[in-house]
Amino acid sequence: MGRLENKVAIITGSANGIGKAIATKYAAEGAKVVIADFNEEALNATVEAFKADGKEAFGVKVNVAVEEDVQRMVEETVAHFGQVDILVNCAGVLDKMQAAHNVEDAIWNRVMDINVGGVMRGMRKVLPYFQEQKSGVIVNLSSISGLMGGRGGFTYTAAKHAVSGMTKNVGSHYGPLGIRCNAIAPAQVDTGMTQSIEGYDMFGLGQASRGVKGIMHRVAQPEEIANIALFLASDESSYINGVVLAADGGWSAY
Ligand SMILES: NC(=O)c1ccc[n+]([C@@H]2O[C@H](COP(=O)([O-])OP(=O)(O)OC[C@H]3O[C@@H](n4cnc5c(N)ncnc54)[C@H](O)[C@@H]3O)[C@@H](O)[C@H]2O)c1
């Protein structure tokens, strides 16, 4: 019997990267997974690959910055699978490492809409279902920038601190109702997100990179983050709630 047998999990941003690794791990442990992403081509390819592998997967095209999309994502999940047990808020974007004096409004608004608003919208929509069934688990993707001050751009750092705060707030408010909410705070993970620095603010990048040389001994593989997301979604972590867990190989411990 899998560790997530009969559970229905929505994973936003799961057509690629960490979200895809989490969906893969969840499906391998018996969960029915909802692949929710705004990249339609990657979304369809991921769903097809899961189905070909005998997994129960359902795709929803969603922009987490759009309220109607998030509502539809949850409603279609319940219509398709009959329930929702787990929400992983993984969809997220970077801010080109813009330092405070170089922040562009368009970047600020986009990152806040997706990285903060998307997480809020997802949680706001699933919580009534979770309250009714008196159970449910939320796993948010924060970042080491949601715990530390100088390791990302200004907007991304603000957004991920908001994710950390929302995680603790929801964990605290809804824990007594049988609902858990935790976050993972990775350092650098080897995904498409971190493979190009085109158009970056070189001042911001330079400042944020000061602590990388010598003390970040390696980047993580997406599967290493997915292992944590599996633990946090399963009953094995039943007494962990409202926590933002650093996953950085000891980088922030230095
Ligand atoms: N990669 C890292 O080094 C790293 C480190 C710390 C935290 N994180 C966080 O982990 C999460 C996943 O990152 P990743 O590295 O897998 O990124 P990625 O770029 O590989 O994948 C992100 C996925 O999210 C989707 N997405 C982006 N905006 C969306 C939106 N508005 N609506 C729906 N889907 C959207 C993309 O299409 C993509 O499939 C993000 O929240 C990111 O901030 C990543």
The ligand as an SDF file (V2000), in Angstrom:
LIG
                    3D

 44 48  0  0  0  0  0  0  0  0999 V2000
   14.5530   25.9460   -8.6060 N   0  0  0  0  0  0  0  0  0  0  0  0
   15.0100   26.5170   -7.4780 C   0  0  0  0  0  0  0  0  0  0  0  0
   16.2190   26.7250   -7.3080 O   0  0  0  0  0  0  0  0  0  0  0  0
   14.0290   26.8840   -6.3810 C   0  0  0  0  0  0  0  0  0  0  0  0
   14.5480   27.2080   -5.1270 C   0  0  0  0  0  0  0  0  0  0  0  0
   13.6800   27.5630   -4.1130 C   0  0  0  0  0  0  0  0  0  0  0  0
   12.3320   27.5950   -4.3400 C   0  0  0  0  0  0  0  0  0  0  0  0
   11.8450   27.2910   -5.5720 N   0  0  0  0  0  0  0  0  0  0  0  0
   10.3910   27.3670   -5.7640 C   0  0  0  0  0  0  0  0  0  0  0  0
    9.9130   26.1130   -6.1740 O   0  0  0  0  0  0  0  0  0  0  0  0
    8.7870   26.3000   -7.0330 C   0  0  0  0  0  0  0  0  0  0  0  0
    8.9850   25.5230   -8.3300 C   0  0  0  0  0  0  0  0  0  0  0  0
   10.1540   25.9740   -8.9620 O   0  0  0  0  0  0  0  0  0  0  0  0
   10.8570   25.1710  -10.1570 P   0  0  0  0  0  0  0  0  0  0  0  0
   12.3000   25.3400   -9.9690 O   0  0  0  0  0  0  0  0  0  0  0  0
   10.2760   23.8220  -10.2800 O   0  0  0  0  0  0  0  0  0  0  0  0
   10.4230   26.0750  -11.3930 O   0  0  0  0  0  0  0  0  0  0  0  0
   10.1480   25.6710  -12.9270 P   0  0  0  0  0  0  0  0  0  0  0  0
   10.2450   26.9430  -13.6680 O   0  0  0  0  0  0  0  0  0  0  0  0
   10.9950   24.5160  -13.3220 O   0  0  0  0  0  0  0  0  0  0  0  0
    8.6350   25.1740  -12.8890 O   0  0  0  0  0  0  0  0  0  0  0  0
    7.6370   26.0500  -12.4850 C   0  0  0  0  0  0  0  0  0  0  0  0
    6.3320   25.6100  -13.1060 C   0  0  0  0  0  0  0  0  0  0  0  0
    5.3270   26.5350  -12.6720 O   0  0  0  0  0  0  0  0  0  0  0  0
    4.5470   26.9040  -13.7900 C   0  0  0  0  0  0  0  0  0  0  0  0
    3.9810   28.2290  -13.5500 N   0  0  0  0  0  0  0  0  0  0  0  0
    4.6550   29.4040  -13.4620 C   0  0  0  0  0  0  0  0  0  0  0  0
    3.7830   30.4080  -13.2800 N   0  0  0  0  0  0  0  0  0  0  0  0
    2.5380   29.8520  -13.2390 C   0  0  0  0  0  0  0  0  0  0  0  0
    1.2470   30.3770  -13.0800 C   0  0  0  0  0  0  0  0  0  0  0  0
    1.0400   31.6950  -12.9590 N   0  0  0  0  0  0  0  0  0  0  0  0
    0.1980   29.5330  -13.0560 N   0  0  0  0  0  0  0  0  0  0  0  0
    0.3900   28.1970  -13.2210 C   0  0  0  0  0  0  0  0  0  0  0  0
    1.6010   27.6510  -13.4010 N   0  0  0  0  0  0  0  0  0  0  0  0
    2.6730   28.4740  -13.4110 C   0  0  0  0  0  0  0  0  0  0  0  0
    5.4950   26.8680  -14.9710 C   0  0  0  0  0  0  0  0  0  0  0  0
    4.7970   26.7290  -16.2120 O   0  0  0  0  0  0  0  0  0  0  0  0
    6.3410   25.6520  -14.6370 C   0  0  0  0  0  0  0  0  0  0  0  0
    5.7820   24.4630  -15.1450 O   0  0  0  0  0  0  0  0  0  0  0  0
    8.6260   27.7990   -7.2250 C   0  0  0  0  0  0  0  0  0  0  0  0
    7.6560   28.2840   -6.3190 O   0  0  0  0  0  0  0  0  0  0  0  0
    9.9960   28.3320   -6.8480 C   0  0  0  0  0  0  0  0  0  0  0  0
    9.9470   29.6650   -6.3910 O   0  0  0  0  0  0  0  0  0  0  0  0
   12.6590   26.9240   -6.6060 C   0  0  0  0  0  0  0  0  0  0  0  0
  1  2  1  0
  2  3  2  0
  2  4  1  0
  4  5  1  0
  4 44  2  0
  5  6  2  0
  6  7  1  0
  7  8  2  0
  8  9  1  0
  8 44  1  0
  9 10  1  0
  9 42  1  0
 10 11  1  0
 11 12  1  0
 11 40  1  0
 12 13  1  0
 13 14  1  0
 14 15  2  0
 14 16  1  0
 14 17  1  0
 17 18  1  0
 18 19  2  0
 18 20  1  0
 18 21  1  0
 21 22  1  0
 22 23  1  0
 23 24  1  0
 23 38  1  0
 24 25  1  0
 25 26  1  0
 25 36  1  0
 26 27  1  0
 26 35  1  0
 27 28  2  0
 28 29  1  0
 29 30  1  0
 29 35  2  0
 30 31  1  0
 30 32  2  0
 32 33  1  0
 33 34  2  0
 34 35  1  0
 36 37  1  0
 36 38  1  0
 38 39  1  0
 40 41  1  0
 40 42  1  0
 42 43  1  0
M  CHG  2   8   1  16  -1
M  END
$$$$
